[in-house]
Amino acid sequence: MTSIKGNPAQGLFGATAGFFFGFAAVALFGPTAARFEAAMGLTPMMVGLLVAMPALSGSLLRIPFSAWVDSDGGRKPFLVLLTLSVIGMAGLSFIIWRYYPDGLTRAFYPLILFLGLLCGCGIATFSVGISQVSYWFAKDKQGTALGTYGGVGNLAPGIFSFILPVALVQFDLLGSYLAWLAFLIIGLGVYLATGRNAWFFQLRKQGVTADEARRRAGEMGQVLFPSGTPMTSLRASASIWKMWLLVLIYFSTFGGFIALTAWFPTYWTKLFGTTVFLAGTLTAIYSIGASLARVGGGFIADRFGGERTLIVFALVMGFGATTLAFCTSFSGAVAGMALLSIAMGVMNAAVFKLVPQEAPQAVGGAAGWVGGLGALGGFVLPPVLGAFVEAQGTAGYAGGFLIFLGLAVLCLILAAVIRQTRTRVSANAAPAAELVAGQGDA
């Protein structure tokens, strides 16, 4: 006798909670980098590498772990990633407790980099959750569900960017990281209690054959099913050319979101001479605004289609980037930042509305490619922005946003291609469907 648990709402809650706790690692070293720099005598390049470590593992591990969902469901990959993040934070807290500040020499630098990589495993839960949530929901509700999932989860870095500097004053470095460790352990417990695989995976785990599991899960309302091993999912999704267009769009929007979260504090202080506190506040507003826009973006994508949503908000993104590139007033720059925040958040949701649409038999693999490679934009774009400053001086802080104008145009073109080809395929398929129907009637 088999028994299955959960429903789509519970599946969404569990995945969202797990992602929220894991994704906070984006802010792991940013607010505390100066403490490590002073204690270990790090160079600026070493500090930059330290800050990048969590995001590096959080990006690249999305690919294999998301593909894993197609064979076992999302629960096991989620638990592994969150556990690794807890181990990393525990190790980091121990090093700080035992050696900070006087004993924390540069010799510990490689170990701290490694622990940062482990902490970043929680960031990789994003693509696992995307796949897990996709299997729970019907096509016409996936945009809203995935937008809610990504938007709520993406709030974590912005919230921690507010909280961590205050915690440093109240509890110092050790107390702050111990509190974070407790936060991660609670998150692991919450996911352990609430995380649920879609019905098909639960039935398969209980020994039900694949065909019977599809039939029974389908009767309950599940409409999306995997078709192979993780490697099969990765290969199958890699063969879908539209998936690579989605990678490029997500590189521009989500990778751009991560890049600007790191870049805006410097931008505001260097170009407009704001205080560090105001620069941090504006950056948090940008980050949280994009996250909230992602929630609404899922509903918009469900209502108007992922392609149309991308096209419209690529125009908004381009207008925001143009404003930041050419406007010389502080208020105008804030307005441009707000436009970018809204546009990128909505477009991030629209991309993952299209992932299960374009790769229905390999959602895990496609989510891994798009989420993993797309997030690498957060590594590529900041050095490019820095190159504008080196070439143009202070004016380069504004001129660098021409890059985002170019990315907006690229997104507009790619979204139009996806929409046009889908329209053409649908039109060509209609006569064939009518022919089949006619033969059946005869």
Phi and psi in degrees as a GROMACS rama.xvg file:
@    title "Ramachandran Plot"
@    xaxis  label "Phi"
@    yaxis  label "Psi"
@TYPE xy
-98.8419  152.974  THR-2
-138.104  141.676  SER-3
-125.644  154.276  ILE-4
-124.875  156.105  LYS-5
87.9109  171.08  GLY-6
-147.357  173.697  ASN-7
-55.0056  -40.895  PRO-8
-63.2362  -41.7124  ALA-9
-68.9974  -37.5315  GLN-10
-62.6649  -40.4158  GLY-11
-65.7523  -43.5217  LEU-12
-61.7533  -47.3363  PHE-13
-61.2479  -46.8321  GLY-14
-65.4166  -41.083  ALA-15
-64.3932  -43.078  THR-16
-62.5331  -45.2001  ALA-17
-62.1327  -42.8282  GLY-18
-65.6982  -40.41  PHE-19
-58.384  -46.5887  PHE-20
-66.8848  -39.4409  PHE-21
-75.4967  -36.0099  GLY-22
-73.0068  -15.7467  PHE-23
-59.2752  -20.3904  ALA-24
-62.9425  -13.9016  ALA-25
-55.147  -34.1387  VAL-26
-95.0213  17.0176  ALA-27
-57.1407  -51.8431  LEU-28
-106.642  -18.8052  PHE-29
-51.974  -58.3201  GLY-30
-70.2844  -16.8494  PRO-31
-108.776  1.67394  THR-32
-57.3092  -37.1384  ALA-33
-62.5745  -33.8243  ALA-34
-64.8506  -46.5264  ARG-35
-67.2307  -38.4873  PHE-36
-60.0707  -45.5146  GLU-37
-68.922  -41.0058  ALA-38
-69.9687  -39.5818  ALA-39
-103.755  -3.42009  MET-40
64.7082  46.462  GLY-41
-79.113  149.195  LEU-42
-80.6819  162.623  THR-43
-56.0642  -38.1455  PRO-44
-66.2697  -38.8745  MET-45
-66.1079  -37.8226  MET-46
-63.798  -43.8192  VAL-47
-60.3987  -41.0735  GLY-48
-66.1845  -39.8588  LEU-49
-59.5976  -47.5461  LEU-50
-63.9559  -31.1087  VAL-51
-80.1992  -19.742  ALA-52
-54.3652  -51.3504  MET-53
-59.5843  -40.9809  PRO-54
-68.4788  -29.3526  ALA-55
-64.5069  -54.2132  LEU-56
-66.6879  -35.5755  SER-57
-65.2122  -23.6029  GLY-58
-86.1576  -53.6573  SER-59
-70.2285  -33.8264  LEU-60
-73.3917  -11.8487  LEU-61
-62.3864  -32.1228  ARG-62
-68.0974  -59.6721  ILE-63
-68.8109  -35.2906  PRO-64
-72.1511  -32.9407  PHE-65
-68.4637  -39.9546  SER-66
-63.4471  -32.6347  ALA-67
-58.143  -30.4817  TRP-68
-58.3647  -35.0944  VAL-69
-67.1707  -15.8458  ASP-70
-105.28  -36.3977  SER-71
-119.617  -1.84131  ASP-72
83.0959  176.411  GLY-73
-88.5333  -15.1894  GLY-74
-61.908  -49.1135  ARG-75
-66.0087  -47.8124  LYS-76
-58.3627  -40.0419  PRO-77
-59.1663  -48.9746  PHE-78
-65.0993  -37.6985  LEU-79
-63.7205  -46.9075  VAL-80
-65.032  -44.0202  LEU-81
-66.4099  -36.3677  LEU-82
-64.5214  -43.1406  THR-83
-61.7327  -37.1436  LEU-84
-65.2983  -40.6835  SER-85
-62.7733  -42.9574  VAL-86
-60.6999  -44.1867  ILE-87
-61.3032  -44.0561  GLY-88
-68.219  -37.3879  MET-89
-63.5602  -42.8317  ALA-90
-64.2294  -42.0772  GLY-91
-64.1399  -42.3061  LEU-92
-63.553  -38.7295  SER-93
-64.6637  -44.1578  PHE-94
-60.1435  -43.4664  ILE-95
-65.7638  -44.1749  ILE-96
-61.165  -40.0259  TRP-97
-83.6827  -31.6916  ARG-98
-125.455  -19.2827  TYR-99
-79.3515  137.878  TYR-100
-97.3809  -31.1449  PRO-101
-68.8773  -33.1625  ASP-102
-90.6913  -2.10898  GLY-103
-86.1691  84.0574  LEU-104
-89.3625  176.011  THR-105
-65.2008  -18.4766  ARG-106
-62.3659  -23.5718  ALA-107
-83.4831  -6.1701  PHE-108
-56.7788  -49.845  TYR-109
-59.0296  -37.942  PRO-110
-66.1234  -41.1773  LEU-111
-67.4352  -35.9422  ILE-112
-59.6778  -44.9902  LEU-113
-63.6111  -42.97  PHE-114
-64.5828  -34.5987  LEU-115
-63.3913  -38.5359  GLY-116
-61.0229  -43.2527  LEU-117
-63.7645  -43.5919  LEU-118
-59.2474  -35.9657  CYS-119
-68.8757  -11.8321  GLY-120
-58.1001  -30.7832  CYS-121
-63.0433  -29.1918  GLY-122
-65.7288  -33.5887  ILE-123
-68.6408  -10.409  ALA-124
-62.9468  -16.1705  THR-125
-54.1024  -55.4647  PHE-126
-69.6287  -31.4537  SER-127
-61.6272  -45.8414  VAL-128
-66.7165  -36.6641  GLY-129
-57.1659  -46.6857  ILE-130
-67.6554  -43.6457  SER-131
-60.7621  -45.236  GLN-132
-67.4266  -39.549  VAL-133
-57.8913  -39.3517  SER-134
-70.0166  -18.307  TYR-135
-82.4559  -25.4452  TRP-136
-116.743  149.252  PHE-137
-69.512  160.424  ALA-138
-56.3301  -41.7553  LYS-139
-74.9649  -4.44408  ASP-140
-118.005  -1.44261  LYS-141
-67.7082  -36.4077  GLN-142
-61.3131  -47.5276  GLY-143
-64.2689  -44.2673  THR-144
-63.6473  -46.875  ALA-145
-71.8371  -32.0789  LEU-146
-65.6113  -41.6122  GLY-147
-63.6627  -45.5801  THR-148
-57.891  -53.93  TYR-149
-68.4323  -39.5193  GLY-150
-66.5803  -47.2754  GLY-151
-65.832  -43.0451  VAL-152
-63.036  -37.4146  GLY-153
-70.74  -10.0832  ASN-154
-68.0752  -24.9793  LEU-155
-57.0441  -49.2109  ALA-156
-61.0517  -40.2105  PRO-157
-63.926  -42.1204  GLY-158
-64.3543  -43.4556  ILE-159
-70.4316  -28.0067  PHE-160
-64.4069  -30.0354  SER-161
-75.6301  -45.6764  PHE-162
-76.8398  -41.855  ILE-163
-61.4545  -44.2879  LEU-164
-59.9205  -36.0746  PRO-165
-67.4524  -41.4308  VAL-166
-64.0024  -34.9894  ALA-167
-61.2924  -37.7517  LEU-168
-71.0564  -40.6703  VAL-169
-80.0706  -40.2709  GLN-170
-119.973  -3.57286  PHE-171
65.712  -175.325  ASP-172
-65.8345  -46.9376  LEU-173
-62.6781  -49.1281  LEU-174
-60.2578  -36.9699  GLY-175
-64.2176  -44.8723  SER-176
-74.9284  -30.6277  TYR-177
-65.4534  -39.5346  LEU-178
-63.5325  -39.4185  ALA-179
-65.0335  -40.6423  TRP-180
-59.1119  -44.3879  LEU-181
-61.4984  -39.4367  ALA-182
-59.4161  -44.4876  PHE-183
-67.629  -40.287  LEU-184
-63.5312  -41.364  ILE-185
-61.5905  -42.8795  ILE-186
-61.6489  -41.189  GLY-187
-61.1756  -42.2819  LEU-188
-65.1348  -40.3955  GLY-189
-62.3717  -44.8254  VAL-190
-67.8701  -38.79  TYR-191
-58.1593  -36.3098  LEU-192
-82.8452  -29.1882  ALA-193
-116.983  -18.4353  THR-194
-67.8068  129.058  GLY-195
-134.2  135.57  ARG-196
-77.3921  154.869  ASN-197
-61.7765  160.991  ALA-198
-56.4299  -39.7443  TRP-199
-55.7359  -47.0019  PHE-200
-68.5348  -34.7278  PHE-201
-64.0905  -43.2789  GLN-202
-65.4783  -40.8725  LEU-203
-63.3818  -39.2328  ARG-204
-63.6517  -28.2907  LYS-205
-89.0869  9.67487  GLN-206
93.7364  4.12968  GLY-207
-72.3929  138.564  VAL-208
-63.2503  158.374  THR-209
-60.5665  -44.1785  ALA-210
-64.1796  -44.1821  ASP-211
-67.1524  -37.992  GLU-212
-63.8364  -39.8928  ALA-213
-63.1556  -43.2768  ARG-214
-63.0914  -48.7283  ARG-215
-68.9534  -42.2003  ARG-216
-65.7734  -36.1578  ALA-217
-64.3583  -37.0679  GLY-218
-64.1  -28.2791  GLU-219
-84.9451  -12.1305  MET-220
121.69  -4.86308  GLY-221
-72.9982  134.772  GLN-222
-120.008  -13.2404  VAL-223
-113.658  130.873  LEU-224
-135.879  149.094  PHE-225
-78.7335  166.979  PRO-226
-143.771  59.3073  SER-227
141.391  -171.754  GLY-228
-80.1941  170.957  THR-229
-55.5041  -43.6668  PRO-230
-66.5354  -36.2824  MET-231
-62.329  -41.715  THR-232
-63.2069  -43.2779  SER-233
-64.6603  -44.368  LEU-234
-66.6877  -42.6421  ARG-235
-62.8119  -44.9928  ALA-236
-69.6787  -33.4785  SER-237
-66.5159  -23.6556  ALA-238
-82.2041  -6.3304  SER-239
-91.1328  110.33  ILE-240
-65.9446  -30.0922  TRP-241
-66.9225  -26.7527  LYS-242
-60.5171  -36.2663  MET-243
-72.2111  -28.0737  TRP-244
-67.1471  -38.8457  LEU-245
-66.1041  -34.3008  LEU-246
-59.5357  -45.8348  VAL-247
-65.1535  -40.3805  LEU-248
-65.3565  -43.8205  ILE-249
-69.0337  -32.2732  TYR-250
-57.4075  -39.9924  PHE-251
-75.4579  -38.8397  SER-252
-91.9116  -56.1415  THR-253
-76.4772  -42.7489  PHE-254
-60.0038  -39.2809  GLY-255
-65.3876  -37.7439  GLY-256
-60.6656  -47.2619  PHE-257
-63.8912  -42.6206  ILE-258
-61.7527  -44.4475  ALA-259
-72.9447  -29.0523  LEU-260
-60.1727  -35.3607  THR-261
-82.5256  -29.6741  ALA-262
-88.0433  -34.6873  TRP-263
-58.2603  -38.536  PHE-264
-56.0648  -41.8506  PRO-265
-69.5508  -41.0778  THR-266
-57.266  -49.7474  TYR-267
-67.1547  -40.5121  TRP-268
-73.4559  -37.8994  THR-269
-80.9103  -39.9893  LYS-270
-86.1733  -36.678  LEU-271
-114.379  -3.25224  PHE-272
66.8412  29.6417  GLY-273
-72.0898  164.253  THR-274
-71.3377  160.507  THR-275
-61.7355  -38.4427  VAL-276
-63.5375  -44.881  PHE-277
-66.252  -39.9848  LEU-278
-61.7678  -41.6541  ALA-279
-66.0444  -38.4976  GLY-280
-64.3039  -45.0718  THR-281
-62.8122  -39.6872  LEU-282
-65.4369  -41.2222  THR-283
-64.0789  -38.5047  ALA-284
-61.198  -43.0013  ILE-285
-60.2978  -48.3356  TYR-286
-64.498  -49.0184  SER-287
-68.2578  -37.6337  ILE-288
-61.0057  -42.9255  GLY-289
-64.9473  -36.1793  ALA-290
-66.3241  -44.6435  SER-291
-66.5055  -37.6547  LEU-292
-63.6634  -30.2978  ALA-293
-65.0736  -36.2266  ARG-294
-62.2236  -49.9934  VAL-295
-65.7364  -30.9496  GLY-296
-63.0788  -32.6768  GLY-297
-64.0067  -41.9767  GLY-298
-64.5999  -42.7242  PHE-299
-62.0423  -41.9937  ILE-300
-65.9269  -36.4794  ALA-301
-65.5831  -37.1147  ASP-302
-77.335  -41.9063  ARG-303
-114.821  -4.62953  PHE-304
96.4934  144.635  GLY-305
-63.6085  -39.8652  GLY-306
-66.6283  -46.8091  GLU-307
-60.9562  -41.6311  ARG-308
-60.982  -43.4494  THR-309
-62.4647  -42.3249  LEU-310
-63.056  -48.0318  ILE-311
-63.6816  -46.2518  VAL-312
-82.8213  -14.3878  PHE-313
-65.9173  -35.6168  ALA-314
-64.9523  -41.5381  LEU-315
-63.5547  -42.339  VAL-316
-60.3428  -43.348  MET-317
-63.9626  -38.5726  GLY-318
-67.4915  -40.7121  PHE-319
-64.2921  -42.3761  GLY-320
-65.0679  -39.429  ALA-321
-63.4252  -41.2924  THR-322
-60.2357  -44.9603  THR-323
-68.8365  -30.9264  LEU-324
-75.6444  -31.2908  ALA-325
-119.418  -16.8735  PHE-326
-78.5902  134.942  CYS-327
-102.658  -5.87445  THR-328
-93.5885  150.921  SER-329
-63.5758  -44.4474  PHE-330
-63.8531  -37.6771  SER-331
-65.5549  -39.2929  GLY-332
-65.4679  -39.2098  ALA-333
-62.2742  -41.1421  VAL-334
-63.6957  -41.8406  ALA-335
-63.0376  -40.8014  GLY-336
-61.3279  -41.7059  MET-337
-62.5469  -41.3952  ALA-338
-63.4405  -42.6357  LEU-339
-62.9872  -41.6457  LEU-340
-59.4373  -49.3146  SER-341
-64.7434  -47.6129  ILE-342
-63.0067  -46.4423  ALA-343
-66.6312  -38.6964  MET-344
-62.639  -46.5927  GLY-345
-65.5393  -41.815  VAL-346
-66.69  -35.0101  MET-347
-59.9666  -41.6805  ASN-348
-66.7823  -40.3961  ALA-349
-64.8145  -36.589  ALA-350
-58.7436  -46.4012  VAL-351
-82.4627  -6.87005  PHE-352
-68.9584  -35.12  LYS-353
-84.2936  -22.3853  LEU-354
-58.1296  -55.5036  VAL-355
-67.0373  -22.2519  PRO-356
-71.5082  -41.4407  GLN-357
-89.9231  -19.4282  GLU-358
-135.53  61.4783  ALA-359
-65.5853  -24.7586  PRO-360
-96.2204  0.470028  GLN-361
-148.126  51.817  ALA-362
-62.0278  -42.4808  VAL-363
-61.0859  -47.4695  GLY-364
-63.5735  -44.1309  GLY-365
-64.5865  -42.8366  ALA-366
-62.2642  -35.2622  ALA-367
-66.6608  -47.0488  GLY-368
-61.094  -50.0423  TRP-369
-65.7478  -49.2731  VAL-370
-67.1647  -40.1893  GLY-371
-74.0256  -55.3906  GLY-372
-70.5601  -34.354  LEU-373
-63.0811  -38.6325  GLY-374
-66.8343  -19.2956  ALA-375
-64.565  -14.7348  LEU-376
-57.8241  -27.919  GLY-377
-65.636  -20.1636  GLY-378
-93.5561  -36.2016  PHE-379
-77.2332  -40.3182  VAL-380
-73.5684  -39.7582  LEU-381
-57.0729  -43.1109  PRO-382
-62.3669  -32.7691  PRO-383
-66.4717  -41.533  VAL-384
-63.1139  -39.2279  LEU-385
-64.1206  -34.1301  GLY-386
-64.4504  -35.1243  ALA-387
-62.1131  -40.4046  PHE-388
-66.6858  -42.2432  VAL-389
-62.4663  -35.5711  GLU-390
-81.8714  -34.5451  ALA-391
-115.002  -2.42704  GLN-392
74.6945  -150.029  GLY-393
-58.2128  -33.7306  THR-394
-61.2698  -21.4118  ALA-395
-66.9169  -20.4348  GLY-396
-64.6927  -34.0233  TYR-397
-83.7074  -43.8515  ALA-398
-60.6708  -28.5948  GLY-399
-61.2319  -21.5153  GLY-400
-73.6503  -6.4826  PHE-401
-62.2222  -27.4575  LEU-402
-60.3194  -41.8552  ILE-403
-73.8235  -27.1806  PHE-404
-64.9169  -43.9027  LEU-405
-63.1468  -39.6459  GLY-406
-66.6833  -36.0696  LEU-407
-63.6144  -42.3831  ALA-408
-63.0805  -41.3451  VAL-409
-60.7711  -45.2922  LEU-410
-61.4041  -40.2128  CYS-411
-60.5863  -45.5604  LEU-412
-65.7546  -46.5012  ILE-413
-65.1764  -40.8171  LEU-414
-64.111  -38.2281  ALA-415
-64.7182  -37.9236  ALA-416
-64.4  -45.6129  VAL-417
-60.3263  -44.4349  ILE-418
-66.5514  -43.9161  ARG-419
-64.4561  -42.0905  GLN-420
-70.0839  -35.2961  THR-421
-67.4024  -39.7418  ARG-422
-62.9947  -41.1639  THR-423
-67.9973  -43.236  ARG-424
-62.4497  -41.9789  VAL-425
-62.7712  -41.2839  SER-426
-66.103  -39.8335  ALA-427
-71.0258  -28.915  ASN-428
-76.5113  -24.0799  ALA-429
-61.5821  -48.0911  ALA-430
-60.7261  -37.3437  PRO-431
-63.8198  -41.8544  ALA-432
-63.7803  -39.4438  ALA-433
-65.8312  -36.5592  GLU-434
-64.9482  -44.7552  LEU-435
-60.0937  -43.8746  VAL-436
-60.8433  -40.5963  ALA-437
-64.2478  -39.7462  GLY-438
-64.0998  -38.6392  GLN-439
-63.8697  -39.8394  GLY-440
-65.6498  -36.3412  ASP-441
